[in-house]
Amino acid sequence: SQQGEEDPQALSIQEGENATMNCSYKTSINNLQWYRQNSGRGLVHLILIRSNEREKHSGRLRVTLDTSKKSSSLLITASRAADTASYFCATDGGSQGNLIFGKGTKLSVKP
Amino acid sequence: SQTIHQWPATLVQPVGSPLSLECTVEGTSNPNLYWYRQAAGRGLQLLFYSVGIGQISSEVPQNLSASRPQDRQFILSSKKLLLSDSGFYLCAWRMGFAYEQYFGPGTRLTVT
């Protein structure tokens, strides 16, 4: 069953703008991970945030986690055309501790 | 550092033919290994996972099978492919449930 749901499904912005993607999930988690996937390629791991963390940064990425609302957000600041990709959140809500993925947000950054 | 390999990168197979996709991980020992499938425009579906040699768990009953003959080798197989088996197959590894999960480059399978 699907655990993470990303919102919006698609996002189109201009280079230099910030992009915010949201993820909601249904069950308790130990951690949540964000991934990027360029068209036709594998998934690149961006960041892992644990359930006892509220915010985490990595370069131009900022991830927040609100376990009371069962939601997370990924902020990409000063976006670049190279950020164009699909972004997925994944939670460890599987029956065997495996990750469950949402359908992703397709981000398009126009130069 | 750890590296994960998958091959082949692309594959076109006729319906009813067999399948063998291979995944290997370098630079780590006793990883948890996973096979996912991604249909066009959709999220990832977990197919199989393994916590050790010879230990395979299946999430979705279908005509696919998996094997782990060595610690860092994970193989996805089918005796007879169906049209519905087309998709993007991704292998992944992680050291445990509390750790990051990393993906290979994927295999694009088209069944004709």
Interface residues (C-beta under 8 A of the other chain):
Chain A: Q2 N30 N31 Q33 Y35 G40 R41 G42 L43 V44 H45 L48 R50 F88 A90 D92 G94 Q96 G97 N98 L99 I100 F101 G102 K103 G104
Chain B: Q6 Y34 R42 G43 L44 L46 Y49 S57 E59 F88 L90 A92 F97 A98 Y99 E100 Q101 Y102 F103 G104 P105 G106 R108
